[in-house]
Amino acid sequence: MSLPSDPRQLWEESFEEQIARGAYNTAPVEALVRTIAYHLRARYSAEQLRALHFLEMGCGAGPNLAWLAEKGIRVSGVDIARNALPLARRNLERLGHAGRIGELVEASVTHTPFASASFDGVIEACVFQHLARAERRAAFAEVRRLLKPGGAFVGYMLDAGHTIFQRKRSEQDPTDPGTLQLSEGGSRVYLSNIGLAHFFSREELQRLLEGFAVVDPCLTTYVLPRDEALRRGYDEYVQSMWTVYAVR
């Protein structure tokens, strides 16, 4: 099965499948929750949280935004897939967070419509890893532009220890080390059939976030249950992911 050349079409088709199968994320990413919770606990009282505004770049169905809104934080999101945004709004409203929604906007993570230094926090989960090199640089530059001084960026992205990279590392783009083009066939819910995927190194992340007061990429590695690995076409499937914590 060939993949669309237009990233917008690819992600809208992926969300169509996710919606049809009920396979979109309904729970926040644990690594994001843990890292943001540490940041908030160290710097703000519960009452001060209500004055904060966080942005998610590539918000999807909005479970990470819902977790933030539950803590009283105002939330905004951008996503390139227009069919994801109504889903995010419905989920936030269903959970009683309508009053905490800032803006949910159809836009690329490389160029958002928000003013500079607008946000106390910017998050992303498994989004920047699907950008080509120039777009990755632009997305990290956009994070830098959007954050207030002292604001935090928390990202969740692929590491080269991941099973898929280890199996296919000989196929990586020679002009962009760490990048694979993945199209194994089957469901577009899975990484193995979603096109461009970039597997970051610690050194690359530190370069992309140069000038931040704190840059701390933390590596998390875990093994999927065998039944799930087999569904994805692998005997064993190791998720190796960076949880990136950076303070402007």
Rosetta silent file (secondary structure, phi, psi, omega in degrees, C-alpha in Angstrom):
SEQUENCE: MSLPSDPRQLWEESFEEQIARGAYNTAPVEALVRTIAYHLRARYSAEQLRALHFLEMGCGAGPNLAWLAEKGIRVSGVDIARNALPLARRNLERLGHAGRIGELVEASVTHTPFASASFDGVIEACVFQHLARAERRAAFAEVRRLLKPGGAFVGYMLDAGHTIFQRKRSEQDPTDPGTLQLSEGGSRVYLSNIGLAHFFSREELQRLLEGFAVVDPCLTTYVLPRDEALRRGYDEYVQSMWTVYAVR
SCORE:     score description
SCORE:     0.000 S_00000001
   1 L     0.000  122.679 -179.767    0.000    0.000    0.000 S_00000001
   2 L   -78.332  153.467 -179.648    1.523    3.301   -1.072 S_00000001
   3 L  -102.218  145.691  177.285    1.517    6.275    1.276 S_00000001
   4 L   -60.996  144.753  177.514    0.258    9.758    0.351 S_00000001
   5 L   -78.061  -21.975 -179.806    3.022   12.245   -0.452 S_00000001
   6 L   -87.222  116.781 -178.864    1.112   15.015    1.361 S_00000001
   7 H   -57.318  -36.154  179.284    1.685   14.737    5.152 S_00000001
   8 H   -60.379  -45.947  179.766   -1.700   16.322    5.849 S_00000001
   9 H   -63.667  -41.376  179.815   -3.479   13.641    3.827 S_00000001
  10 H   -58.015  -47.668 -175.719   -1.423   10.899    5.489 S_00000001
  11 H   -74.949  -30.608  175.144   -2.345   12.000    9.007 S_00000001
  12 H   -68.264  -38.133  176.599   -5.993   12.620    8.160 S_00000001
  13 H   -67.108  -38.386  176.762   -6.211    9.106    6.733 S_00000001
  14 H   -61.823  -43.532  179.846   -4.494    7.768    9.843 S_00000001
  15 H   -68.662  -34.007  175.126   -7.009    9.557   12.058 S_00000001
  16 H   -57.082  -45.089  178.865   -9.903    8.269    9.947 S_00000001
  17 H   -66.563  -43.359  179.855   -8.715    4.744   10.701 S_00000001
  18 H   -60.239  -42.332 -179.900   -8.104    5.525   14.360 S_00000001
  19 H   -66.779  -44.764 -178.771  -11.598    6.998   14.731 S_00000001
  20 H   -61.742  -36.094 -177.175  -13.254    4.099   12.868 S_00000001
  21 H   -94.333   -4.614 -174.197  -11.456    1.558   15.056 S_00000001
  22 L    63.540   35.190 -172.099  -11.634    3.558   18.278 S_00000001
  23 L  -104.436    3.361  179.063   -7.851    3.296   18.329 S_00000001
  24 L   -74.727  156.969 -176.572   -6.889    6.897   19.053 S_00000001
  25 L   -66.179  130.568  175.707   -5.215    7.695   22.368 S_00000001
  26 L  -114.156   -6.384  178.630   -7.624    8.309   25.222 S_00000001
  27 L  -118.322  146.057  178.307   -5.017    8.396   28.009 S_00000001
  28 L   -67.665  156.988  178.775   -2.186   10.899   28.399 S_00000001
  29 L   -71.272  121.296 -174.016    1.378    9.786   27.708 S_00000001
  30 H   -56.113  -42.996 -177.605    2.766    8.574   31.034 S_00000001
  31 H   -63.577  -36.909  175.987    6.260    9.961   30.431 S_00000001
  32 H   -65.955  -46.923 -178.958    4.841   13.422   29.700 S_00000001
  33 H   -56.427  -48.784 -177.519    2.611   13.340   32.760 S_00000001
  34 H   -61.617  -45.922 -175.311    5.455   12.353   35.033 S_00000001
  35 H   -70.824  -42.561  177.984    7.888   14.957   33.681 S_00000001
  36 H   -65.468  -39.251  179.566    5.404   17.843   33.591 S_00000001
  37 H   -60.658  -41.488  176.554    4.212   16.952   37.096 S_00000001
  38 H   -59.727  -45.221 -177.962    7.776   17.241   38.417 S_00000001
  39 H   -62.587  -46.959 -177.979    8.146   20.634   36.736 S_00000001
  40 H   -66.684  -43.079 -177.849    4.867   22.006   38.041 S_00000001
  41 H   -60.923  -36.049 -176.465    5.347   20.685   41.562 S_00000001
  42 H   -77.000  -18.265 -169.093    8.758   22.337   41.849 S_00000001
  43 H  -122.844  -21.061 -170.395    7.619   25.763   40.645 S_00000001
  44 L  -134.891  147.983  168.310    3.931   26.443   41.240 S_00000001
  45 L   -81.239  167.081  179.303    1.257   26.173   43.878 S_00000001
  46 L   -59.193  -38.160  179.848   -2.059   24.585   42.951 S_00000001
  47 L   -68.847  -35.800 -179.199   -3.646   28.038   42.701 S_00000001
  48 H   -67.426  -23.434 -179.577   -0.886   29.354   40.427 S_00000001
  49 H   -59.612  -30.268 -176.218   -1.574   26.596   37.896 S_00000001
  50 H   -68.642  -16.039  178.369   -4.759   28.380   36.835 S_00000001
  51 H   -91.576   -4.380 -175.911   -2.690   31.260   35.446 S_00000001
  52 L   -87.692  153.678  177.714   -0.623   28.974   33.180 S_00000001
  53 E  -133.174  121.458  179.982   -1.163   28.374   29.460 S_00000001
  54 E  -115.146  147.349  176.379    0.234   25.255   27.728 S_00000001
  55 E  -118.276  136.300  169.407    0.338   24.369   24.034 S_00000001
  56 E  -107.467  127.420  179.067    0.461   20.888   22.535 S_00000001
  57 E   -95.023  107.319 -172.157    2.051   20.652   19.098 S_00000001
  58 L    85.520   63.168 -168.476    0.227   17.827   17.354 S_00000001
  59 L   -79.144  -17.091  179.714   -2.549   17.449   19.924 S_00000001
  60 L    54.996 -134.221 -177.811   -4.474   14.622   18.226 S_00000001
  61 L   -78.431   -5.205  170.996   -7.526   13.596   20.251 S_00000001
  62 L    89.386   16.610 -178.613   -6.376   15.726   23.179 S_00000001
  63 H   -65.320  -33.200  177.506   -5.704   13.331   26.103 S_00000001
  64 H   -68.969  -38.523  176.904   -2.557   15.216   27.136 S_00000001
  65 H   -64.444  -38.830 -179.629   -4.456   18.511   27.020 S_00000001
  66 H   -63.113  -39.450  178.322   -7.230   16.992   29.128 S_00000001
  67 H   -63.837  -43.112  177.617   -4.736   16.007   31.823 S_00000001
  68 H   -63.501  -44.531 -178.922   -3.341   19.546   31.901 S_00000001
  69 H   -63.378  -34.493  177.951   -6.829   21.083   31.969 S_00000001
  70 H   -60.814  -27.883  178.042   -7.782   18.826   34.870 S_00000001
  71 L   -85.006   -0.023  178.161   -5.024   20.551   36.852 S_00000001
  72 L    97.534    2.146 -176.913   -6.579   23.937   36.050 S_00000001
  73 L   -82.173  139.582  173.249   -4.195   24.917   33.269 S_00000001
  74 E   -74.251  138.130 -173.080   -5.479   26.709   30.158 S_00000001
  75 E  -129.051  142.480  172.256   -4.723   24.603   27.078 S_00000001
  76 E  -132.359  160.430  179.993   -4.315   25.171   23.359 S_00000001
  77 E  -150.811  152.076  170.137   -3.382   22.788   20.570 S_00000001
  78 E  -125.257  149.419  174.133   -2.403   22.614   16.934 S_00000001
  79 E  -153.364  143.905  179.469   -2.666   19.656   14.591 S_00000001
  80 L   -76.418  -22.346 -178.797   -2.150   19.257   10.854 S_00000001
  81 L   -90.564  112.386 -175.956   -5.069   16.803   10.641 S_00000001
  82 L   -65.767  -25.660 -179.593   -8.309   18.763   10.599 S_00000001
  83 L   -78.600   -8.132  176.409  -10.325   15.702   11.634 S_00000001
  84 L   -81.685  -32.439 -170.755   -8.352   15.457   14.894 S_00000001
  85 H   -67.748  -44.543  175.443   -9.332   18.876   16.223 S_00000001
  86 H   -60.350  -34.075  178.195  -13.114   18.361   16.611 S_00000001
  87 H   -64.968  -43.698  178.030  -12.305   15.117   18.401 S_00000001
  88 H   -61.817  -43.740 -179.497   -9.980   16.943   20.811 S_00000001
  89 H   -63.721  -44.697  179.969  -12.609   19.600   21.498 S_00000001
  90 H   -61.340  -42.218 -178.779  -15.341   17.033   22.111 S_00000001
  91 H   -66.258  -41.170  176.982  -13.147   15.081   24.481 S_00000001
  92 H   -63.598  -44.701 -179.160  -12.170   18.190   26.448 S_00000001
  93 H   -66.804  -40.371 -179.898  -15.790   19.354   26.660 S_00000001
  94 H   -60.182  -32.824 -179.383  -17.044   15.869   27.607 S_00000001
  95 L   -87.611    4.145  176.235  -14.657   15.884   30.542 S_00000001
  96 L    85.148   22.502 -175.230  -15.908   19.290   31.698 S_00000001
  97 L  -108.120   19.191 -177.213  -12.924   21.345   30.512 S_00000001
  98 H   -55.563  -36.966 -177.691  -14.633   23.683   28.027 S_00000001
  99 H   -72.947  -10.298  179.882  -13.711   26.693   30.137 S_00000001
 100 H  -102.064    0.203 -178.713  -10.000   25.804   29.998 S_00000001
 101 E   -80.158  125.082  172.238   -9.765   25.611   26.179 S_00000001
 102 E   -84.863  -92.759  177.530   -7.725   28.389   24.598 S_00000001
 103 E  -131.312  140.063  172.123   -7.451   27.716   20.845 S_00000001
 104 E  -118.025  111.251 -164.392   -7.488   24.481   18.844 S_00000001
 105 E  -125.530  136.718  171.631   -6.021   25.341   15.462 S_00000001
 106 E   -77.183  112.134 -177.572   -5.324   23.502   12.214 S_00000001
 107 L  -165.832  159.187  173.175   -1.657   24.289   11.599 S_00000001
 108 E   -78.833  149.393  177.127    1.776   22.789   11.100 S_00000001
 109 L   -70.584  -11.271  179.205    4.053   22.535   14.127 S_00000001
 110 L   -84.517  -21.023 -179.525    6.674   24.395   12.093 S_00000001
 111 E  -145.759   97.941  179.775    4.550   27.558   11.783 S_00000001
 112 L  -100.836  158.624 -174.763    1.918   28.237   14.428 S_00000001
 113 L   -87.825   13.877 -173.858   -0.318   31.341   14.547 S_00000001
 114 L   -94.417  153.051  178.832    0.582   32.300   18.119 S_00000001
 115 L   -70.456  155.932  177.236    2.603   35.285   19.298 S_00000001
 116 L   -61.481  149.532  178.077    6.137   34.855   20.588 S_00000001
 117 L    53.259   44.536 -178.324    6.557   34.072   24.302 S_00000001
 118 L   -92.191  -19.142 -166.088    2.860   33.085   24.584 S_00000001
 119 E  -126.926  144.710  174.197    3.147   29.873   26.591 S_00000001
 120 E   -81.573  -20.357  178.583    4.357   28.659   29.960 S_00000001
 121 E  -154.695  144.872  173.721    4.763   25.189   28.528 S_00000001
 122 E  -129.330  132.522  179.135    4.919   23.452   25.138 S_00000001
 123 E  -127.486  157.435  170.872    4.534   19.690   24.763 S_00000001
 124 E  -151.955  150.533  177.932    4.635   17.172   21.925 S_00000001
 125 E  -139.620  110.750  174.697    4.327   13.387   21.805 S_00000001
 126 L    61.314   36.825  179.385    5.485   11.346   18.798 S_00000001
 127 L  -114.199  -54.155 -177.392    5.099   14.283   16.389 S_00000001
 128 H   -60.906  -24.005 -179.632    8.531   15.793   15.774 S_00000001
 129 H   -69.117  -11.801 -179.669    9.816   12.306   14.951 S_00000001
 130 H  -105.932   20.018  179.482    7.796   12.356   11.724 S_00000001
 131 L  -107.637  143.012  172.451    9.355   15.541   10.342 S_00000001
 132 L   -67.131  166.623 -170.163   12.111   15.826    7.744 S_00000001
 133 H   -55.448  -48.914 -178.493   15.345   17.471    8.886 S_00000001
 134 H   -63.137  -38.170  179.736   14.522   21.055    7.875 S_00000001
 135 H   -70.904  -36.296  176.159   11.056   20.763    9.408 S_00000001
 136 H   -59.544  -46.846  179.164   12.448   19.281   12.640 S_00000001
 137 H   -60.604  -41.063  179.657   14.747   22.260   12.998 S_00000001
 138 H   -65.520  -37.937 -179.446   11.860   24.613   12.285 S_00000001
 139 H   -66.510  -43.626  177.757    9.646   22.880   14.876 S_00000001
 140 H   -66.108  -36.201  175.667   12.278   23.156   17.608 S_00000001
 141 H   -64.601  -35.502  178.169   12.844   26.793   16.640 S_00000001
 142 H   -67.399  -39.332  174.219    9.098   27.342   16.959 S_00000001
 143 H   -56.857  -47.509  179.932    9.171   25.857   20.467 S_00000001
 144 H   -58.655  -42.899 -178.393   11.922   28.316   21.367 S_00000001
 145 H   -66.316  -39.105 -171.947    9.900   31.217   19.942 S_00000001
 146 H   -79.129  -26.388 -175.261    6.661   30.300   21.679 S_00000001
 147 E   -77.700  140.239  169.043    7.977   29.704   25.195 S_00000001
 148 E   -71.592  156.234  171.930    8.148   32.399   27.828 S_00000001
 149 E   -54.790  131.151 -176.825   11.472   32.735   29.674 S_00000001
 150 E    85.728   -5.573  178.239   11.491   29.927   32.240 S_00000001
 151 E   -73.454  158.141 -174.362    8.858   28.002   30.290 S_00000001
 152 E  -111.373  141.932  168.350    9.239   24.260   29.811 S_00000001
 153 E  -111.106  130.690  174.025    9.293   22.043   26.734 S_00000001
 154 E  -128.656  121.525 -179.857    8.515   18.358   27.215 S_00000001
 155 E  -126.309  158.125 -178.453    8.697   16.042   24.213 S_00000001
 156 E  -133.977  112.802 -170.826    8.373   12.300   23.662 S_00000001
 157 E  -150.563  163.767 -171.516   10.185   10.915   20.640 S_00000001
 158 E   -65.905  145.610  174.377   11.937    7.926   19.115 S_00000001
 159 E  -117.329  154.771 -176.121   15.422    6.722   20.058 S_00000001
 160 L   -67.552  -10.603  175.257   17.776    4.640   17.904 S_00000001
 161 L   -77.806   -3.981 -178.571   17.501    1.698   20.339 S_00000001
 162 L   -62.291  144.142 -179.724   13.958    1.073   19.071 S_00000001
 163 H   -52.235  -45.572 -175.959   13.307   -2.357   17.507 S_00000001
 164 H   -63.466  -42.258  179.205   12.291   -0.918   14.148 S_00000001
 165 H   -66.643  -41.143 -179.636   15.447    1.163   13.819 S_00000001
 166 H   -62.355  -36.171  179.405   17.649   -1.719   14.886 S_00000001
 167 H   -74.068  -32.738 -170.330   16.073   -3.959   12.252 S_00000001
 168 H  -115.608   15.284 -172.852   16.180   -1.373    9.470 S_00000001
 169 H   -59.817  -26.851  178.234   19.194    0.778   10.302 S_00000001
 170 H   -68.828  -13.396 -178.600   20.911   -0.185    7.032 S_00000001
 171 H   -98.798    3.975 -176.924   18.027    1.543    5.221 S_00000001
 172 L   -64.793  152.659 -178.879   18.408    4.932    6.929 S_00000001
 173 L   -64.751  119.107 -178.488   18.672    8.032    4.759 S_00000001
 174 L   -65.594  -20.889  178.767   22.391    8.687    4.172 S_00000001
 175 L   -89.235   -9.020 -179.673   21.692   12.427    3.981 S_00000001
 176 L  -146.876   77.005 -176.233   19.779   12.403    7.285 S_00000001
 177 L   -53.677  136.527 -177.422   21.147    9.770    9.669 S_00000001
 178 L    99.246   -7.694 -175.923   18.459    8.330   11.938 S_00000001
 179 E  -104.178  131.509  175.001   15.686    8.704    9.360 S_00000001
 180 E  -121.532  155.175  168.899   13.758    5.799    7.833 S_00000001
 181 E  -107.599  113.103 -170.713   10.871    5.632    5.363 S_00000001
 182 E  -108.645  119.908  177.195    8.453    3.059    6.819 S_00000001
 183 L  -153.597   74.519 -176.893    5.772    1.400    4.730 S_00000001
 184 L   -83.889  -11.747 -176.034    5.465   -2.271    5.658 S_00000001
 185 L    95.640  152.656  179.394    1.782   -2.449    4.740 S_00000001
 186 L    99.523 -150.001 -169.683   -1.263   -2.806    6.961 S_00000001
 187 L   -67.629  137.564  174.585   -2.607   -0.486    9.597 S_00000001
 188 L   -86.991    7.471  170.794   -1.599    3.179    9.653 S_00000001
 189 L   -73.543  -28.132 -173.326   -2.117    3.152   13.386 S_00000001
 190 L   -93.566  147.197  178.397    1.335    1.568   13.682 S_00000001
 191 H   -53.750  -36.589 -173.161    4.705    3.280   13.332 S_00000001
 192 H   -68.008   -3.687  179.889    5.834    0.689   10.793 S_00000001
 193 H  -139.240   39.937 -175.266    3.443    2.051    8.157 S_00000001
 194 L  -122.151   14.079  176.113    3.402    5.798    8.720 S_00000001
 195 E    84.710 -135.543 -174.632    6.143    6.967    6.352 S_00000001
 196 E   -63.886  130.775  174.050    9.029    9.107    7.586 S_00000001
 197 E  -138.188  129.855 -179.584   10.254    8.308   11.082 S_00000001
 198 E  -112.978  132.593 -177.915   13.311    9.874   12.690 S_00000001
 199 L  -108.449  112.112 -169.803   15.156    8.241   15.584 S_00000001
 200 E   -80.770  156.255  168.171   16.939   10.888   17.664 S_00000001
 201 L  -110.246  160.190  177.294   20.270   10.799   19.469 S_00000001
 202 H   -58.361  -42.967 -177.763   21.047   12.612   22.716 S_00000001
 203 H   -63.614  -39.230  178.521   23.599   14.804   20.944 S_00000001
 204 H   -64.223  -43.846  179.412   21.082   15.832   18.287 S_00000001
 205 H   -62.331  -40.157  179.281   18.492   16.811   20.883 S_00000001
 206 H   -66.089  -36.547  176.294   21.037   18.902   22.746 S_00000001
 207 H   -66.566  -43.767 -177.268   21.961   20.708   19.508 S_00000001
 208 H   -65.458  -24.585 -178.939   18.327   21.352   18.620 S_00000001
 209 L  -110.227   22.542  179.865   17.719   22.874   22.069 S_00000001
 210 L   -57.472  136.361 -179.773   20.972   24.821   22.285 S_00000001
 211 L    97.118  -13.477  174.150   20.618   27.967   24.402 S_00000001
 212 L   -71.531  148.844 -179.327   17.967   26.555   26.745 S_00000001
 213 L   -67.082  -34.356  178.405   18.850   26.891   30.427 S_00000001
 214 E  -132.242  131.078  171.411   18.155   23.180   30.982 S_00000001
 215 E  -134.914  113.363 -173.229   18.295   20.381   28.410 S_00000001
 216 E  -138.693   86.747  175.560   17.793   16.904   29.861 S_00000001
 217 E   -77.398  125.931 -178.776   16.835   14.052   27.507 S_00000001
 218 E  -113.932  130.376 -174.643   15.848   10.982   29.565 S_00000001
 219 E   -93.543  131.702  175.570   15.757    7.553   27.937 S_00000001
 220 E  -123.011  127.901  179.136   12.911    5.095   28.567 S_00000001
 221 E  -128.295  131.635  177.135   13.024    1.555   27.174 S_00000001
 222 E  -150.344  159.702 -176.749   10.337   -1.091   27.586 S_00000001
 223 E  -105.763  131.548  176.679    9.156   -4.263   25.859 S_00000001
 224 L   -72.227  152.892  172.822    5.635   -4.642   24.479 S_00000001
 225 L   -55.892  147.132 -174.189    3.591   -7.723   25.399 S_00000001
 226 H   -59.333  -39.054  179.499    4.290  -10.542   22.960 S_00000001
 227 H   -59.052  -41.833  179.948    0.720  -10.593   21.603 S_00000001
 228 H   -70.134  -39.505  176.661    0.991   -6.928   20.648 S_00000001
 229 H   -58.579  -43.703 -179.846    4.452   -7.428   19.146 S_00000001
 230 H   -64.797  -37.830  176.913    3.083  -10.244   16.980 S_00000001
 231 H   -60.227  -30.005 -179.624    0.189   -8.061   15.821 S_00000001
 232 L   -89.089   -2.552  176.899    2.814   -5.612   14.586 S_00000001
 233 L    91.194   20.508 -177.859    4.751   -8.347   12.813 S_00000001
 234 L  -127.990  143.206  174.836    7.621   -8.706   15.290 S_00000001
 235 L   -70.770  -36.983  175.589    8.650  -11.528   17.626 S_00000001
 236 L  -138.928  141.123 -175.265    9.877   -8.924   20.114 S_00000001
 237 L  -134.344  108.004 -179.618    9.179   -5.189   20.075 S_00000001
 238 E   -99.939  120.553  172.877   11.284   -2.829   22.186 S_00000001
 239 E   -88.122  120.078  176.220   10.066    0.734   22.536 S_00000001
 240 E  -122.605  114.245 -168.378   13.042    3.024   23.103 S_00000001
 241 E  -133.178  143.120  170.703   11.927    6.627   23.601 S_00000001
 242 E   -90.086  131.496  163.756   13.354    9.965   24.676 S_00000001
 243 E  -104.567  109.819 -172.130   11.443   12.037   27.185 S_00000001
 244 E   -98.864  121.612  176.998   12.969   15.443   26.584 S_00000001
 245 E  -115.026  123.914  179.945   12.792   18.046   29.342 S_00000001
 246 E  -142.682  141.574  179.101   14.070   21.529   28.555 S_00000001
 247 E  -118.529  130.068 -176.839   13.601   24.904   30.238 S_00000001
 248 L   -68.076    0.000    0.000   13.880   28.129   28.238 S_00000001
